[in-house]
C-alpha cells in the first residue's frame, strides 16, 4: 500500500501524509454489524477523568469484528475490504455459504474473492485461514491469537502485526510476539495464518494538531512547563525539569521503570521483551 503526499498549500500540508485508499472496495453497509458506542472522552461512570488527553473526536460507528473465528468447517468468501475508524488495519466482510456475514481483520495478501475457512483440524496454511496453534507448522506467521481457548483473539491484532511460531513443548506452543517477547500459549488456542495488513500505517505523518483532535486525542502539556504544585518537574529558574529523575504527575518513575505486576501467566514467559 502506497503512502500519499499532498501539495503544500498550507504549512501543515507540507509534511502530512496518508494512506492510499485504493485497496478499499466498499463502505460499511451491513447494518447488523454496526453498533453505536457512546463517547466517554476518558471519563468513567462518575464523570471523573480516568484516561487523560482524550475527547470524543469525530463520530463513528463500531464494527463488530469476529475475533473468535469459531465458524468451523464452513467456507467463506471475502466480499469487500473496508475502512474501520476504530482500528489501524483494514477489515474484510466475509460471506459464508450458509448466508452468514462477518467482519474479520484483513490479513496481508487477502483480496476480494478469496476463500477462507476456520477449522479445529488441519487445513491449508494460507492467509486468512484460522486453526489451532498445535496444527500450524513451526516458523509460520500468525495473528489474532487467543490467550485462552474460545475467548477470541487478543494478541497481534494491529496493522502489520504478527507473531511467529518458534516451537512446541507438550501442550504448549512457543511464540515470538511483536514486542520481541517469547512466551508459551496453549496449543488449543486459535490463531489466524498470516500477518495483519496495512503495515504502512506506521509511516503516516499526522501533520497538524487538528487531525489528532479528530482522532479524539487532546493536547498534552509538558510537566516542565507547569508549576511545582501541578507536576514534580514544574518550577525552577530557567529551564529545569525531567533531567534528574523523570516521573509521572503522581511520582511514578518513568522511562524504563517496570510497572508490570506479578501475574499467573509470568511462568509462561520464556524471554521478556527488549527495550
Secondary structure, DSSP 8 states (H G I E B T S, - for coil): --EEE---SSTGGGT-EEE-GGG-------GGGEE-----TTB-TTS-BSSSSB---S---EE-B--S---BT--EEEEEEE--TTSSS-EEEEEETTS-EEEEE-BTT--TT-EE-B-SS-----TT-EEEGGGS-TT-EEESEESSTTS-EEES-STT--EEEEEEETTEEEEE-TTS-EEEEETTSEEEES-BS-GGGGG----SHHHHHHTTB-----GGGS-TTT-TT---SSS-STTSS-B-TTS-B-SS-------GGGGGEEE----
